[in-house]
C-alpha cells in the first residue's frame, strides 16, 4: 500500500522508508527510520542511508 503512494521500503528489518520529494529542481528522497519521531533527513537519489543530510529550512530553500 505504501509503494502506491511513492514511498519505498528500503529496509524492513531496520525500518527504513524513503519518500519522494524535490530540493530545488532535483528529485531527492526524504528518509525516516523506525524510532525517529519525525522526518528529519534527506538524501540524493543515488545516495543511500549513509548519505543522509539533515533537513534545513531557510529563506532560500524548502530543504
Secondary structure by P-SEA (a helix, b strand, c coil): ccccccccccccccbbbbbbbbcccbbbbbccccccccccccccccccccccccccccccccc
